[in-house]
Amino acid sequence: MADDKSKRDYRDRSRINTKESYEMEYWKKKFGVSGQQIAGAVRAVGTSVKKVANYLKNK
């Protein structure tokens, strides 16, 4: 999420950045869905990992 990858904190773990390909690959594998589904979930509920997980589970 942060532009400076050397500066990380708890916020990086709780958000999904759809603009970073390595993050998208990680979340696609974790949730077992396509990148389009993750992007749609982020547009619908925001970048929170918990909200996206709930959205994808209920879809």
Summary of the structure (lengths in Angstrom):
residues: 59
radius of gyration: 11.1
end to end distance: 25.5
largest distance: 35.4
contacts: 132
relative contact order: 0.17
helix: 61%
strand: 3%
